[in-house]
Amino acid sequence: MDAKDILGIPKNALPSQDKKSKPPKETQRKPDGISREVYALTGGLAPLMPAIDVNHLKRKAQLENEKITWQWLPFTSSARKDDLQLYHWVRVVNGVPPTGDYSFAKYNKSVDVIKYTDEEYAKYLSDPAWTKEETDQLFDMCEQFDLRFIVIADRFPTSKTVEELKHRYYSVSRTILIARAPSPGDVAGHPLVKDPYNESQEKERKRALALVLSHTKHQERRDVEVLAQAKRITEARKTIKAPKAPELPIISDVGPLGIDSADNVSPPTNSQLPSSSVTNPVSETASVVASLRMMRVYLRSYALEQLVQAASSSAGLRTIKRVEQTLHDLGVNLKPKVPTRAVCAEHLELRKEILTLLNLQKQLQYKEAEGTSYRDASYTEPPGTPTKRSVRAADLDQTFTPDSLGFGGERSGKREQKRKGPGRLSEAPSSPAQSKRPRKFKASD
């Protein structure tokens, strides 16, 4: 029963409409070797790695005409010297048994122990702590147990430690190698000659290792705390010492950048110079050096950029642009393409010289302007009128001596200074540099 039956509507009341047939969806089959959950997570996408069933890897291609059987056949191994004949199961293809040496004989490795003669022992190897019988027995056991000195020390007849056995074996081998060589340089690269065995160092190493292994958990935590505290103290000392050493970390032979370095021209003592011409960027450079040392790992180009900014921080925007323009005129890149140590050193030195040149040019321009103003004042102004520029400058302490007196017995210079309003006029015309209006005459004048 459906909705039409409940409402009493015949099922074929409405004309049937031809519905567009939808193409069937292509169902993707799950590849072999992938679980259903993993395949659902991928959304049906192709796997990044090819999914291959493990069983397919174990299968070996077999030709149709091959007939494989297993037979119980004898074999001998080249690793044995007694030619012992044993049996094992062998895979036989088409009735032809495999030939060749035993497959596991290649894993039989032995140590080449140096042998010595009686004459060599009497001439080179005599030792009061060792007899010839003990030395012969040591070398035989070293060849038998492949230099496993722990096993040799356990089976050695006399009470000898592992370090003593090692020292005797390696010292004898080294002496024989040097004695048999035509010249000492022929065996200089041999491991036994290049790195001789050190018995005392080996004992100290084992003692330190035993001491570390015998530490309790409380001692291990204490050691970790001591190491962390030592690390903090070292970093604090580096931070304190960093400002005291402002030399560049990337170039050891170049001092801190600045226009008033030790080799530059000392700044003038005249207070009339602008404050931007006398700078001291050593502190900024020191802070940059300290930050770079805290980073420990940085690019040399990044360090060069930071040091250039620190050196030009107090120079002003116009000075920085003039430096860049000078570099452009010289055909030098603002940033070196290959920032090697030598290139960065030359780049920093060039910028320092350009800043020094600009500083000297500013001083020269100021001195020329000052001389011009003095020459103009000497020709255009009377002796009793001080120049406007000299009033603001440091020449205020110069004593003025008038050359002429007024009609009333007063000095003209003094009357000029006492002038308060526009109704009084000086006898001398005003200086054209000051551009003052002429005063009106009084009746008393």
Secondary structure as a PSIPRED ss2 file (coil, helix, strand):
# PSIPRED VFORMAT (PSIPRED V4.0)

   1 M C   1.000  0.000  0.000
   2 D C   1.000  0.000  0.000
   3 A H   0.000  1.000  0.000
   4 K H   0.000  1.000  0.000
   5 D H   0.000  1.000  0.000
   6 I H   0.000  1.000  0.000
   7 L H   0.000  1.000  0.000
   8 G C   1.000  0.000  0.000
   9 I C   1.000  0.000  0.000
  10 P C   1.000  0.000  0.000
  11 K C   1.000  0.000  0.000
  12 N C   1.000  0.000  0.000
  13 A C   1.000  0.000  0.000
  14 L C   1.000  0.000  0.000
  15 P C   1.000  0.000  0.000
  16 S C   1.000  0.000  0.000
  17 Q C   1.000  0.000  0.000
  18 D C   1.000  0.000  0.000
  19 K C   1.000  0.000  0.000
  20 K C   1.000  0.000  0.000
  21 S C   1.000  0.000  0.000
  22 K C   1.000  0.000  0.000
  23 P C   1.000  0.000  0.000
  24 P C   1.000  0.000  0.000
  25 K C   1.000  0.000  0.000
  26 E C   1.000  0.000  0.000
  27 T C   1.000  0.000  0.000
  28 Q C   1.000  0.000  0.000
  29 R C   1.000  0.000  0.000
  30 K C   1.000  0.000  0.000
  31 P C   1.000  0.000  0.000
  32 D C   1.000  0.000  0.000
  33 G C   1.000  0.000  0.000
  34 I C   1.000  0.000  0.000
  35 S C   1.000  0.000  0.000
  36 R H   0.000  1.000  0.000
  37 E H   0.000  1.000  0.000
  38 V H   0.000  1.000  0.000
  39 Y H   0.000  1.000  0.000
  40 A H   0.000  1.000  0.000
  41 L H   0.000  1.000  0.000
  42 T H   0.000  1.000  0.000
  43 G C   1.000  0.000  0.000
  44 G C   1.000  0.000  0.000
  45 L C   1.000  0.000  0.000
  46 A C   1.000  0.000  0.000
  47 P C   1.000  0.000  0.000
  48 L C   1.000  0.000  0.000
  49 M C   1.000  0.000  0.000
  50 P C   1.000  0.000  0.000
  51 A C   1.000  0.000  0.000
  52 I C   1.000  0.000  0.000
  53 D C   1.000  0.000  0.000
  54 V H   0.000  1.000  0.000
  55 N H   0.000  1.000  0.000
  56 H H   0.000  1.000  0.000
  57 L H   0.000  1.000  0.000
  58 K H   0.000  1.000  0.000
  59 R C   1.000  0.000  0.000
  60 K C   1.000  0.000  0.000
  61 A C   1.000  0.000  0.000
  62 Q C   1.000  0.000  0.000
  63 L C   1.000  0.000  0.000
  64 E C   1.000  0.000  0.000
  65 N C   1.000  0.000  0.000
  66 E C   1.000  0.000  0.000
  67 K C   1.000  0.000  0.000
  68 I E   0.000  0.000  1.000
  69 T E   0.000  0.000  1.000
  70 W E   0.000  0.000  1.000
  71 Q E   0.000  0.000  1.000
  72 W E   0.000  0.000  1.000
  73 L E   0.000  0.000  1.000
  74 P E   0.000  0.000  1.000
  75 F E   0.000  0.000  1.000
  76 T C   1.000  0.000  0.000
  77 S C   1.000  0.000  0.000
  78 S C   1.000  0.000  0.000
  79 A C   1.000  0.000  0.000
  80 R C   1.000  0.000  0.000
  81 K C   1.000  0.000  0.000
  82 D C   1.000  0.000  0.000
  83 D C   1.000  0.000  0.000
  84 L C   1.000  0.000  0.000
  85 Q C   1.000  0.000  0.000
  86 L E   0.000  0.000  1.000
  87 Y E   0.000  0.000  1.000
  88 H E   0.000  0.000  1.000
  89 W E   0.000  0.000  1.000
  90 V E   0.000  0.000  1.000
  91 R E   0.000  0.000  1.000
  92 V E   0.000  0.000  1.000
  93 V E   0.000  0.000  1.000
  94 N C   1.000  0.000  0.000
  95 G C   1.000  0.000  0.000
  96 V E   0.000  0.000  1.000
  97 P C   1.000  0.000  0.000
  98 P C   1.000  0.000  0.000
  99 T C   1.000  0.000  0.000
 100 G C   1.000  0.000  0.000
 101 D C   1.000  0.000  0.000
 102 Y C   1.000  0.000  0.000
 103 S H   0.000  1.000  0.000
 104 F H   0.000  1.000  0.000
 105 A H   0.000  1.000  0.000
 106 K H   0.000  1.000  0.000
 107 Y H   0.000  1.000  0.000
 108 N C   1.000  0.000  0.000
 109 K C   1.000  0.000  0.000
 110 S C   1.000  0.000  0.000
 111 V C   1.000  0.000  0.000
 112 D C   1.000  0.000  0.000
 113 V C   1.000  0.000  0.000
 114 I C   1.000  0.000  0.000
 115 K C   1.000  0.000  0.000
 116 Y C   1.000  0.000  0.000
 117 T C   1.000  0.000  0.000
 118 D H   0.000  1.000  0.000
 119 E H   0.000  1.000  0.000
 120 E H   0.000  1.000  0.000
 121 Y H   0.000  1.000  0.000
 122 A H   0.000  1.000  0.000
 123 K H   0.000  1.000  0.000
 124 Y H   0.000  1.000  0.000
 125 L C   1.000  0.000  0.000
 126 S C   1.000  0.000  0.000
 127 D E   0.000  0.000  1.000
 128 P C   1.000  0.000  0.000
 129 A C   1.000  0.000  0.000
 130 W E   0.000  0.000  1.000
 131 T C   1.000  0.000  0.000
 132 K H   0.000  1.000  0.000
 133 E H   0.000  1.000  0.000
 134 E H   0.000  1.000  0.000
 135 T H   0.000  1.000  0.000
 136 D H   0.000  1.000  0.000
 137 Q H   0.000  1.000  0.000
 138 L H   0.000  1.000  0.000
 139 F H   0.000  1.000  0.000
 140 D H   0.000  1.000  0.000
 141 M H   0.000  1.000  0.000
 142 C H   0.000  1.000  0.000
 143 E H   0.000  1.000  0.000
 144 Q H   0.000  1.000  0.000
 145 F C   1.000  0.000  0.000
 146 D C   1.000  0.000  0.000
 147 L C   1.000  0.000  0.000
 148 R C   1.000  0.000  0.000
 149 F H   0.000  1.000  0.000
 150 I H   0.000  1.000  0.000
 151 V H   0.000  1.000  0.000
 152 I H   0.000  1.000  0.000
 153 A H   0.000  1.000  0.000
 154 D H   0.000  1.000  0.000
 155 R H   0.000  1.000  0.000
 156 F C   1.000  0.000  0.000
 157 P C   1.000  0.000  0.000
 158 T C   1.000  0.000  0.000
 159 S C   1.000  0.000  0.000
 160 K C   1.000  0.000  0.000
 161 T C   1.000  0.000  0.000
 162 V H   0.000  1.000  0.000
 163 E H   0.000  1.000  0.000
 164 E H   0.000  1.000  0.000
 165 L H   0.000  1.000  0.000
 166 K H   0.000  1.000  0.000
 167 H H   0.000  1.000  0.000
 168 R H   0.000  1.000  0.000
 169 Y H   0.000  1.000  0.000
 170 Y H   0.000  1.000  0.000
 171 S H   0.000  1.000  0.000
 172 V H   0.000  1.000  0.000
 173 S H   0.000  1.000  0.000
 174 R H   0.000  1.000  0.000
 175 T H   0.000  1.000  0.000
 176 I H   0.000  1.000  0.000
 177 L H   0.000  1.000  0.000
 178 I H   0.000  1.000  0.000
 179 A H   0.000  1.000  0.000
 180 R H   0.000  1.000  0.000
 181 A C   1.000  0.000  0.000
 182 P C   1.000  0.000  0.000
 183 S C   1.000  0.000  0.000
 184 P H   0.000  1.000  0.000
 185 G H   0.000  1.000  0.000
 186 D H   0.000  1.000  0.000
 187 V H   0.000  1.000  0.000
 188 A C   1.000  0.000  0.000
 189 G C   1.000  0.000  0.000
 190 H C   1.000  0.000  0.000
 191 P H   0.000  1.000  0.000
 192 L H   0.000  1.000  0.000
 193 V H   0.000  1.000  0.000
 194 K H   0.000  1.000  0.000
 195 D C   1.000  0.000  0.000
 196 P C   1.000  0.000  0.000
 197 Y C   1.000  0.000  0.000
 198 N C   1.000  0.000  0.000
 199 E H   0.000  1.000  0.000
 200 S H   0.000  1.000  0.000
 201 Q H   0.000  1.000  0.000
 202 E H   0.000  1.000  0.000
 203 K H   0.000  1.000  0.000
 204 E H   0.000  1.000  0.000
 205 R H   0.000  1.000  0.000
 206 K H   0.000  1.000  0.000
 207 R H   0.000  1.000  0.000
 208 A H   0.000  1.000  0.000
 209 L H   0.000  1.000  0.000
 210 A H   0.000  1.000  0.000
 211 L H   0.000  1.000  0.000
 212 V H   0.000  1.000  0.000
 213 L H   0.000  1.000  0.000
 214 S C   1.000  0.000  0.000
 215 H C   1.000  0.000  0.000
 216 T C   1.000  0.000  0.000
 217 K H   0.000  1.000  0.000
 218 H H   0.000  1.000  0.000
 219 Q H   0.000  1.000  0.000
 220 E H   0.000  1.000  0.000
 221 R H   0.000  1.000  0.000
 222 R H   0.000  1.000  0.000
 223 D H   0.000  1.000  0.000
 224 V H   0.000  1.000  0.000
 225 E H   0.000  1.000  0.000
 226 V H   0.000  1.000  0.000
 227 L H   0.000  1.000  0.000
 228 A H   0.000  1.000  0.000
 229 Q H   0.000  1.000  0.000
 230 A H   0.000  1.000  0.000
 231 K H   0.000  1.000  0.000
 232 R H   0.000  1.000  0.000
 233 I H   0.000  1.000  0.000
 234 T H   0.000  1.000  0.000
 235 E H   0.000  1.000  0.000
 236 A H   0.000  1.000  0.000
 237 R H   0.000  1.000  0.000
 238 K H   0.000  1.000  0.000
 239 T H   0.000  1.000  0.000
 240 I H   0.000  1.000  0.000
 241 K H   0.000  1.000  0.000
 242 A C   1.000  0.000  0.000
 243 P C   1.000  0.000  0.000
 244 K C   1.000  0.000  0.000
 245 A C   1.000  0.000  0.000
 246 P C   1.000  0.000  0.000
 247 E C   1.000  0.000  0.000
 248 L C   1.000  0.000  0.000
 249 P C   1.000  0.000  0.000
 250 I C   1.000  0.000  0.000
 251 I C   1.000  0.000  0.000
 252 S C   1.000  0.000  0.000
 253 D C   1.000  0.000  0.000
 254 V C   1.000  0.000  0.000
 255 G C   1.000  0.000  0.000
 256 P C   1.000  0.000  0.000
 257 L C   1.000  0.000  0.000
 258 G C   1.000  0.000  0.000
 259 I C   1.000  0.000  0.000
 260 D C   1.000  0.000  0.000
 261 S C   1.000  0.000  0.000
 262 A C   1.000  0.000  0.000
 263 D C   1.000  0.000  0.000
 264 N C   1.000  0.000  0.000
 265 V C   1.000  0.000  0.000
 266 S C   1.000  0.000  0.000
 267 P C   1.000  0.000  0.000
 268 P C   1.000  0.000  0.000
 269 T C   1.000  0.000  0.000
 270 N C   1.000  0.000  0.000
 271 S C   1.000  0.000  0.000
 272 Q C   1.000  0.000  0.000
 273 L C   1.000  0.000  0.000
 274 P C   1.000  0.000  0.000
 275 S H   0.000  1.000  0.000
 276 S H   0.000  1.000  0.000
 277 S H   0.000  1.000  0.000
 278 V C   1.000  0.000  0.000
 279 T C   1.000  0.000  0.000
 280 N C   1.000  0.000  0.000
 281 P C   1.000  0.000  0.000
 282 V H   0.000  1.000  0.000
 283 S H   0.000  1.000  0.000
 284 E H   0.000  1.000  0.000
 285 T H   0.000  1.000  0.000
 286 A H   0.000  1.000  0.000
 287 S H   0.000  1.000  0.000
 288 V H   0.000  1.000  0.000
 289 V H   0.000  1.000  0.000
 290 A H   0.000  1.000  0.000
 291 S H   0.000  1.000  0.000
 292 L H   0.000  1.000  0.000
 293 R H   0.000  1.000  0.000
 294 M H   0.000  1.000  0.000
 295 M H   0.000  1.000  0.000
 296 R C   1.000  0.000  0.000
 297 V C   1.000  0.000  0.000
 298 Y C   1.000  0.000  0.000
 299 L C   1.000  0.000  0.000
 300 R H   0.000  1.000  0.000
 301 S H   0.000  1.000  0.000
 302 Y H   0.000  1.000  0.000
 303 A H   0.000  1.000  0.000
 304 L H   0.000  1.000  0.000
 305 E H   0.000  1.000  0.000
 306 Q H   0.000  1.000  0.000
 307 L H   0.000  1.000  0.000
 308 V H   0.000  1.000  0.000
 309 Q H   0.000  1.000  0.000
 310 A H   0.000  1.000  0.000
 311 A H   0.000  1.000  0.000
 312 S C   1.000  0.000  0.000
 313 S C   1.000  0.000  0.000
 314 S C   1.000  0.000  0.000
 315 A C   1.000  0.000  0.000
 316 G C   1.000  0.000  0.000
 317 L H   0.000  1.000  0.000
 318 R H   0.000  1.000  0.000
 319 T H   0.000  1.000  0.000
 320 I H   0.000  1.000  0.000
 321 K H   0.000  1.000  0.000
 322 R H   0.000  1.000  0.000
 323 V H   0.000  1.000  0.000
 324 E H   0.000  1.000  0.000
 325 Q H   0.000  1.000  0.000
 326 T H   0.000  1.000  0.000
 327 L H   0.000  1.000  0.000
 328 H H   0.000  1.000  0.000
 329 D H   0.000  1.000  0.000
 330 L C   1.000  0.000  0.000
 331 G C   1.000  0.000  0.000
 332 V C   1.000  0.000  0.000
 333 N C   1.000  0.000  0.000
 334 L C   1.000  0.000  0.000
 335 K C   1.000  0.000  0.000
 336 P C   1.000  0.000  0.000
 337 K C   1.000  0.000  0.000
 338 V C   1.000  0.000  0.000
 339 P C   1.000  0.000  0.000
 340 T C   1.000  0.000  0.000
 341 R H   0.000  1.000  0.000
 342 A H   0.000  1.000  0.000
 343 V H   0.000  1.000  0.000
 344 C H   0.000  1.000  0.000
 345 A H   0.000  1.000  0.000
 346 E H   0.000  1.000  0.000
 347 H H   0.000  1.000  0.000
 348 L H   0.000  1.000  0.000
 349 E H   0.000  1.000  0.000
 350 L H   0.000  1.000  0.000
 351 R H   0.000  1.000  0.000
 352 K H   0.000  1.000  0.000
 353 E H   0.000  1.000  0.000
 354 I H   0.000  1.000  0.000
 355 L H   0.000  1.000  0.000
 356 T H   0.000  1.000  0.000
 357 L H   0.000  1.000  0.000
 358 L H   0.000  1.000  0.000
 359 N H   0.000  1.000  0.000
 360 L H   0.000  1.000  0.000
 361 Q H   0.000  1.000  0.000
 362 K H   0.000  1.000  0.000
 363 Q H   0.000  1.000  0.000
 364 L H   0.000  1.000  0.000
 365 Q H   0.000  1.000  0.000
 366 Y H   0.000  1.000  0.000
 367 K H   0.000  1.000  0.000
 368 E H   0.000  1.000  0.000
 369 A H   0.000  1.000  0.000
 370 E H   0.000  1.000  0.000
 371 G H   0.000  1.000  0.000
 372 T H   0.000  1.000  0.000
 373 S H   0.000  1.000  0.000
 374 Y H   0.000  1.000  0.000
 375 R H   0.000  1.000  0.000
 376 D H   0.000  1.000  0.000
 377 A H   0.000  1.000  0.000
 378 S H   0.000  1.000  0.000
 379 Y H   0.000  1.000  0.000
 380 T H   0.000  1.000  0.000
 381 E C   1.000  0.000  0.000
 382 P C   1.000  0.000  0.000
 383 P C   1.000  0.000  0.000
 384 G C   1.000  0.000  0.000
 385 T C   1.000  0.000  0.000
 386 P C   1.000  0.000  0.000
 387 T C   1.000  0.000  0.000
 388 K H   0.000  1.000  0.000
 389 R H   0.000  1.000  0.000
 390 S H   0.000  1.000  0.000
 391 V H   0.000  1.000  0.000
 392 R H   0.000  1.000  0.000
 393 A C   1.000  0.000  0.000
 394 A H   0.000  1.000  0.000
 395 D H   0.000  1.000  0.000
 396 L H   0.000  1.000  0.000
 397 D H   0.000  1.000  0.000
 398 Q C   1.000  0.000  0.000
 399 T C   1.000  0.000  0.000
 400 F C   1.000  0.000  0.000
 401 T C   1.000  0.000  0.000
 402 P C   1.000  0.000  0.000
 403 D C   1.000  0.000  0.000
 404 S C   1.000  0.000  0.000
 405 L E   0.000  0.000  1.000
 406 G C   1.000  0.000  0.000
 407 F C   1.000  0.000  0.000
 408 G C   1.000  0.000  0.000
 409 G C   1.000  0.000  0.000
 410 E C   1.000  0.000  0.000
 411 R E   0.000  0.000  1.000
 412 S H   0.000  1.000  0.000
 413 G H   0.000  1.000  0.000
 414 K H   0.000  1.000  0.000
 415 R H   0.000  1.000  0.000
 416 E H   0.000  1.000  0.000
 417 Q H   0.000  1.000  0.000
 418 K C   1.000  0.000  0.000
 419 R C   1.000  0.000  0.000
 420 K C   1.000  0.000  0.000
 421 G C   1.000  0.000  0.000
 422 P C   1.000  0.000  0.000
 423 G C   1.000  0.000  0.000
 424 R C   1.000  0.000  0.000
 425 L C   1.000  0.000  0.000
 426 S C   1.000  0.000  0.000
 427 E C   1.000  0.000  0.000
 428 A C   1.000  0.000  0.000
 429 P C   1.000  0.000  0.000
 430 S C   1.000  0.000  0.000
 431 S C   1.000  0.000  0.000
 432 P C   1.000  0.000  0.000
 433 A C   1.000  0.000  0.000
 434 Q C   1.000  0.000  0.000
 435 S C   1.000  0.000  0.000
 436 K C   1.000  0.000  0.000
 437 R C   1.000  0.000  0.000
 438 P C   1.000  0.000  0.000
 439 R C   1.000  0.000  0.000
 440 K C   1.000  0.000  0.000
 441 F C   1.000  0.000  0.000
 442 K C   1.000  0.000  0.000
 443 A C   1.000  0.000  0.000
 444 S C   1.000  0.000  0.000
 445 D C   1.000  0.000  0.000
